[in-house]
């Protein structure tokens, strides 16, 4: 799998797309592969807050439940409604249509702590 260069990555296997002070958050292809068939996604409500490094929801697969960790702090502006009815989209398009939430970042500079695509792939290989 190739990881999009325009995304930033966490060691907990989330990704972040930064657009000004807006951030789109999702899980990586590696995460969905490790989880297996995803059957449910628990996401925060619009207007809720995320705190960098803390859980903001969970993903449930036939194998396990895994917490989702925020790569940045911010206010939840949008939740991907597609996942409420089709959580399996995370297995087919984790870096695209199956994004999780969009946030207005409290501090876009927090994204500078995240891994590049190359660094994330190196991390996976360790």
N, C-alpha and C positions, 0 to 999 in steps of 0.2 A: 504494500500500500504506500502510495506517496502522500505526504502530508502537505496541505496547501501552505505556501510560503507567506501568505498574507495573514495567517493566524498566529497567535501566541499560544503556548501550551503550558500546562501545569504538570508536576510530577504525579498528581492524582488523576491525570488523564482527562482533564477538561480542556477546552480550547476557548479562545477569546478573539473576536474580530473587533478591532478598535476603529471607530469612525467618529472623529472629533471627541466629544464627551460621551458618546454612545458606545455601549459594548454589547455584542451578541455573544452568548455563552452556549456551548454545546459539549458533548462528549466526543472523544476521539474514536477513530476506527478501532484502535487497539482495545479501548474500553468495551465497546459493543461486542468485539470478538471474544473477549474474556468472559463477558456476561452470558453470552449465548442468546437464545430467543427471548427478547424483551416483551413482557406482557402488561406492564403498568408503569406509569411515570407519575410521581407526586411532585408537583411544582408549586412555588409560592403564589400568592395572590398579587395582582397588579396593585401597586402602591406599597407593597412590602419592601423590606430592606434586605440587602445582602451585605455580609461582612467578609472581607478577604480572608480566606483560609477556613471559614466556617461553613457548615452544611446549610444548604438552602432547599434541599429536597432529596428525593431518592428515585432510583430506577430498580424495578423488580423484574427479574428474569425467571425462567423455569429453574435456574440453578441457585440464585441468590438474590438478596436485596443489597444494593450498594448506595451509600450516601453520595450526594453531589456536593462538591466544594466550590465555593465562589472564588474565581481568580482575582476579582476586584470587589471593592465595596461600592454600593450604590442603591438606587431606588428602582424597583421592578416597574418597567413601563409597559411591557408586553410579555405574554406567555404564549407559547406555540400551541394553539388550540388543536392542531392536527394530531398531536400526541395523545390527547384525551381519548380519541376514538381509534387512532392507529399508532399505538406505541411501537409497533414493529418497524415503523419507518426509521427508527434509530439504528436498526440493523442494516438497512439498505442505503441510507444517505446521511450518515452521522455528521458530515462536514458541510451539509447543504440544507435541504428542506427540513431536516429533523433537528434544527437548532432548538434550544430549550427556552431561554428567556432573553429579553433585551433589557438592559439597565442603563440609567443615566449614572455614569461613574462619578463618585464623590471626588476622586483624584485620578485622572487618566495616567498620571505618572506611575501609579501602582503597576501598570502593565509592563513597565520596563524591567520588572523583576522576573518576568515569565520567560520561558524557553522559546527559542526560534524553532522552526521546523527541523533544521539540521541537528540542533542540540537535543530536541525531543527524540528524534530517531536514534541518536547516539545513546541517550538515556535508556531507551527501550532495549538497545543491544547490550547493555552492561549486565 
